Amino acid sequence: MHFDKLHEECAVFGISVKTDEAAGITYNGLMALQHRGQEAAGIAVLAKNSILYHKAEGLVSEVFTGKVLKKLPKSNLAVGHTRYSTTGFNTTKNIQPFVNEFLTGRTATVHNGNITNADEIKENLQEHGLQFAAESDSEVISSLIAYNAMRSGSILEGTIKAVSSLEGAFSLIILSNENKIIAVRDSSGFRPLCIGENEFGMVVASESCAVESCGFNFVRDVAPGEIVVIEDGKITLTSTFKKPKKQKLGVCIFEYVYFARPDSVIDGLSVYEARFNMGRALAKEHSVDADVVCGVPDSGLEAAAGYAAESGLPLVTGFVKNRYIGRSFIFPTQSQREDAVRIKLNPLGASVKGKKVVLIDDSIVRGTTSAKIIRTLKSAGATEVHMRISSPPFKYVCNYGTDIDCAENLIANKMSIEEIGEHIGADSLGFISLEGLTGACGKCALPFCTACFKGE
């Protein structure tokens, strides 16, 4: 079932603890990060100088049954990954972690982001005799680290040299047979990466929600351009590397709009607070004569609460979400496929019947799902539906890790706001301004990448 949403590539998790429960804790961390990727999952552990792993297509709970988890060796070091494919097809050979064995060591690498010079690096490595089995830029990173580690005699030195030549977005965690976890965040800070700690050791994760869910205390974000080495459950080294000249500092603003869980804090800014403020800004910029406000689950809910608080309109539950469908729901007929949105989001007639509704969502990408949602609300008795979007019109291709690779797939690239509103059947349509969005995220410690809105 395909919904009209952006998808972010994946999530990463790594752990170094004094106990031997690294694999189980990594499983819990990946469960907390499942929203970042639902196509595949993998975990690698260090056991007696060997790296053993399991990875497969499916949700975390499907890939790691109790029987599978018991087969993973007891270990104090592990890395894990959940995948949504943006570079390379969703096939088994593209699933992470990528494990490399070479003369001087062994590594398992997990990656979140998108490397823009991966083809160039891959060609160079092939000229030096390296072979590739996947079509993933993450495999290129892991091979580059292994190549440089073999030449330098040190996995850490190999990692530093490798990441200095990467362009694009990358949050990396490398498990080495030197009993180290190495965490790296690209010098722009496009994708999040943070550190947690408790009395047993340390974890590194894409989001703070996973740190806290596993019983660790949030310590700090990995800084853009920083390398953090964790051994025996504590940080033993931090270092920095130079960023490519053409890349600017800036976290992806869609982390706050849609990708991240609302209970995460990224670069000093609460995702919940950012979305609530987006709703307030929307109410100021696009007020309307209406009766109630409701949000599209899940990432439209916080902005809807903000809109209601600012406008004084009642906040109601507009949809009941079915959380138990799983990935394999089948639609035998075309009419069922066209109405697939009802399977996950069924309108609550008691809230909207006879009402003029302000409907809040985080984005409109292709427009297909927005039209279906508006249609279902009106079929449930809403007399008017005024749609408000907590991000500006998405007009340009993202090169750094979302699944839009062609501007022709973006409705805002082809239609005006008025035309989009007419196309999706809204009685009115309003997008937050870029100034309103960045203002709502004003507590973030970093500037933002907004290339998908501005084309820069």
Secondary structure as GFF3:
##gff-version 3
##sequence-region A 1 456
A	DSSP	beta_strand	10	17	.	.	.	ID=ss1
A	DSSP	alpha_helix	22	32	.	.	.	ID=ss2
A	DSSP	three_ten_helix	34	36	.	.	.	ID=ss3
A	DSSP	beta_strand	40	47	.	.	.	ID=ss4
A	DSSP	beta_strand	50	57	.	.	.	ID=ss5
A	DSSP	alpha_helix	60	63	.	.	.	ID=ss6
A	DSSP	alpha_helix	66	71	.	.	.	ID=ss7
A	DSSP	beta_strand	77	83	.	.	.	ID=ss8
A	DSSP	three_ten_helix	92	94	.	.	.	ID=ss9
A	DSSP	beta_strand	98	102	.	.	.	ID=ss10
A	DSSP	beta_strand	105	115	.	.	.	ID=ss11
A	DSSP	alpha_helix	118	127	.	.	.	ID=ss12
A	DSSP	alpha_helix	137	152	.	.	.	ID=ss13
A	DSSP	alpha_helix	155	163	.	.	.	ID=ss14
A	DSSP	beta_strand	168	176	.	.	.	ID=ss15
A	DSSP	beta_strand	180	185	.	.	.	ID=ss16
A	DSSP	beta_strand	194	198	.	.	.	ID=ss17
A	DSSP	beta_strand	201	205	.	.	.	ID=ss18
A	DSSP	alpha_helix	208	213	.	.	.	ID=ss19
A	DSSP	beta_strand	217	221	.	.	.	ID=ss20
A	DSSP	beta_strand	226	231	.	.	.	ID=ss21
A	DSSP	beta_strand	234	240	.	.	.	ID=ss22
A	DSSP	beta_strand	251	252	.	.	.	ID=ss23
A	DSSP	alpha_helix	254	254	.	.	.	ID=ss24
A	DSSP	pi_helix	255	259	.	.	.	ID=ss25
A	DSSP	beta_strand	265	266	.	.	.	ID=ss26
A	DSSP	beta_strand	269	270	.	.	.	ID=ss27
A	DSSP	alpha_helix	271	285	.	.	.	ID=ss28
A	DSSP	beta_strand	292	295	.	.	.	ID=ss29
A	DSSP	alpha_helix	301	311	.	.	.	ID=ss30
A	DSSP	beta_strand	319	321	.	.	.	ID=ss31
A	DSSP	alpha_helix	334	338	.	.	.	ID=ss32
A	DSSP	alpha_helix	341	344	.	.	.	ID=ss33
A	DSSP	beta_strand	345	347	.	.	.	ID=ss34
A	DSSP	alpha_helix	349	352	.	.	.	ID=ss35
A	DSSP	beta_strand	356	361	.	.	.	ID=ss36
A	DSSP	alpha_helix	368	379	.	.	.	ID=ss37
A	DSSP	beta_strand	384	389	.	.	.	ID=ss38
A	DSSP	three_ten_helix	407	409	.	.	.	ID=ss39
A	DSSP	three_ten_helix	411	413	.	.	.	ID=ss40
A	DSSP	alpha_helix	417	424	.	.	.	ID=ss41
A	DSSP	beta_strand	428	431	.	.	.	ID=ss42
A	DSSP	alpha_helix	434	440	.	.	.	ID=ss43
A	DSSP	beta_strand	448	449	.	.	.	ID=ss44
A	DSSP	alpha_helix	451	454	.	.	.	ID=ss45
###
